[in-house]
Structures are given as C-alpha cells and as structure tokens.
Amino acid sequence: MTKQDSVETLLARAGHYLDKTTGAVVPPIQPSTTFARDEQGDLYDGNRIYARDHSLNTELAEAVLSQLESGASCKLFASGMAAATALVQTLRPGDRIVAPQAMYWSLRAWLISFCDDWGIDLAFYNPGNQESMHSVVKAAPTQLLWVETPANPTWEIVDINRASALAHEVGAQLIVDSTVSTPLLTKPIERGADFVFHSATKYINGHSDVVAGALIAAREDARWERLCKLRAQQGGILSPFDSWLLLRGMRTMHLRVERSCDNAMKFAQHFENYPSISEVIYPGLTSHPHHQIAAEQMTGGFGGMLSIRFEGGKARAASIMGRLTGFLRATSLGGVESLVEHRAVVEGEGTPVPDDLLRFSIGVENIKDLIEDLEQAINTSQK
Ligand SMILES: *Cc1c(COP(=O)(O)O)cnc(C)c1O
C-alpha cells in the first residue's frame, strides 16, 4: 500500500495483509479486550493496552479510509450518528455551529436538542442557496460549518471549495457529510474541508450488514485531539468483527459504486419524461438545479441516490411503492440491493419532504430489471 497506488488498487488490496507465519492473505479477527505486558512491564505492541481505544481490526480499516480521503487520520465509530455527534461534542458552550436546513433527519433532530441543552448556538442555512450559507455564517462568530452533499433526499449540491473558503475566512472549520458521494466521487479534504464524515453503514460497507461511522481529519489539530479523546473515553467504538467486515466490504467499493452510479443515471434518464412522473431529482441530470457544481465536484459518477415525484400525490406514490416487487421497501442506502422509501412518512411530522416523493437507493442489479419493476408498478397502480 504505497501513496502512488490508484484508488482501485488501494481498495482491492485494502490493507494488503500477509501473515508471514501462515501465509494467510486475510487479516485475522482479533477479539482480545486486553493486551499483556512482559516481565519488565513493557507492552508487547507499543501502546496497545486495552481494546476500547486500540482495536487492531479497527485500525486496519481506518488506515485505508484515511488514505482514500487524503486525510491525516481516521477514526471509526459504532455508527454514523456516534461519529457525527462526537465531532459536535468537541464544541464548547457558547460556540456556534451552522448546519443545512435539509440534512440527515436524525442528526438534525439531535442537533436541535443537544445544542439547546448544552448552550451551543445552532443556525440553519438553505443548502440550495449559496447566499444563504454566506449570510448565516457571517452573522456571528462560528466554529463549525456542516455541509451534506448531495443532501437527503432532494440531492442539493453544495460547492465544497466555496464552503471551505467561507468557513476559513471567518475562522471556522468545515465538515462535509460525504456519505452519498462516497469516498470515491468527491474528495472533500482536497477541496479544503477540515473533516469528512461518512455513515460507513452505507457505501463503504455496502452490504447492509454493518452499522458504522467514520471521521477523517485533514490534520491532527486541537479539535481532532479532543475528538480522539472523546471516542476513547465515551467508548462509541466499532467492534473487531464489524471492522473486519468493513475492510472486506471496502475491497469491492469501487466496483459497487461504479455500477450504482451507472444504474442510477440510466434509471433517472429513463424516467425523466415518463407518464405519471412529475420530477426525477438526480444530480446527474442537466435538469437538476445544481448539475453544474455536481459535474465539477463529483468525478466518476453522480452517486446511486435519486428521488422521484409522482403525479397524484401521496396516495399515488404509496400505491406505486406497494406494487414494486424487486425494490425492497426499507430505509437506508448504499447496499448492493436496491431500496425504496416513502421519505416523508419515515421522517414524520414536521418534515419538509414532499409526500409525493419516493427515494430510491439504486443497487448493482441489472438495470433492465430495475426499470421494468418501476414501469409495471406505475402501470398497475391506482391513479
Ligand atoms: C445513514 C446516514 C447518517 C447516519 O449514519 P448511521 O450509520 O445510520 O448512524 C448520516 N448521514 C447520512 C447522509 C446518512 O445517510
């Protein structure tokens, strides 16, 4: 694993493990919770003392993610939410965080209550409007600017270069939730972000069988030190087995993401002007309001997520969803299997998401089967 390896090679060989005693090409799972000392009281392996902060399997996966994102350091957590909330907890009472109005729903809900409880000033900007971010960030001294791009579930694209310039101009740091863009399509750190966040539950693992979160830092600064201490003390760590699964999932991430992007583009184009459909929302379509920024900022594809709005409102959308036979009706995204979700219903009261909208996570199946499934669902659904 050298710096000059291309991304595909880095991933296929993730960790490039070789056990010199057995010849094994896959790392073992190391479940030990504690690490012994020799007769002199010295640790066998440097500073490896106790598994809450020193899991071998977790470190192997972190090293690959850190390199993939051009970061200085990566920390994995027990979930995306554990990672995101830990970073926000590095703020101090009186600090200010600026976040998008439309963002991952659970994180938004947590931010509102946490910032209120802990005396942190929270302000929201409209992610569809560059001016809005500008004026909200400039309105008061700010420590952290949160960006999610593309943003759930209407896939607004925020220009990371501009967001990082704005954050740094006022002495704030920028964190980018790059879950939907994956570590392959956008490199936030190369565009000036200070931190990158991923729900590794999604594309990084890719098989809908691990809940995990990742934070990658551009540099190991004071906030990152606080973050590392928080994880070690609060203990929101990933288990050795889940870390091992994550590393295994990463070996095929480039293939999975490439196919998902390709399928999503074909799906979006096929249904863009289709009867009963009022709008297909996908950053890869030229009709998307932020297509230009997406084309500049996302390389190799526009992601596997899209939303479709149907004529006939909530009842029609629900009827179509009920008639799909291949798409599983489930929340989450980024797995090899395609999923569909009535987002407004899942988010519940107070959601800004239109109720005629279905969110699709496009997997790696044969695209013909996916297109046929939605076509038959539209044609047989109640108008
Ligand atoms: C899933 C998700 C999260 C939360 O991650 P978990 O692993 O579910 O805790 C945050 N942001 C985005 C964009 C997500 O899709």
The ligand as a MOL file (V3000), in Angstrom:
LIG
                    3D

  0  0  0     0  0            999 V3000
M  V30 BEGIN CTAB
M  V30 COUNTS 15 15 0 0 0
M  V30 BEGIN ATOM
M  V30 1 C -27.2440 6.9900 7.4130 0
M  V30 2 C -26.7450 8.3700 7.3900 0
M  V30 3 C -26.2620 9.0020 8.5590 0
M  V30 4 C -26.2750 8.3140 9.9140 0
M  V30 5 O -25.4450 7.1900 9.9600 0
M  V30 6 P -25.7770 5.8380 10.8000 0
M  V30 7 O -24.6850 4.9200 10.3820 0
M  V30 8 O -27.1460 5.3760 10.4010 0
M  V30 9 O -25.7260 6.1970 12.2410 0
M  V30 10 C -25.7860 10.2930 8.4440 0
M  V30 11 N -25.7840 10.9620 7.2590 0
M  V30 12 C -26.2420 10.3870 6.1230 0
M  V30 13 C -26.2130 11.1580 4.8450 0
M  V30 14 C -26.7370 9.0860 6.1500 0
M  V30 15 O -27.2230 8.5320 5.0300 0
M  V30 END ATOM
M  V30 BEGIN BOND
M  V30 1 1 1 2
M  V30 2 1 2 3
M  V30 3 2 2 14
M  V30 4 1 3 4
M  V30 5 2 3 10
M  V30 6 1 4 5
M  V30 7 1 5 6
M  V30 8 2 6 7
M  V30 9 1 6 8
M  V30 10 1 6 9
M  V30 11 1 10 11
M  V30 12 2 11 12
M  V30 13 1 12 13
M  V30 14 1 12 14
M  V30 15 1 14 15
M  V30 END BOND
M  V30 END CTAB
M  END
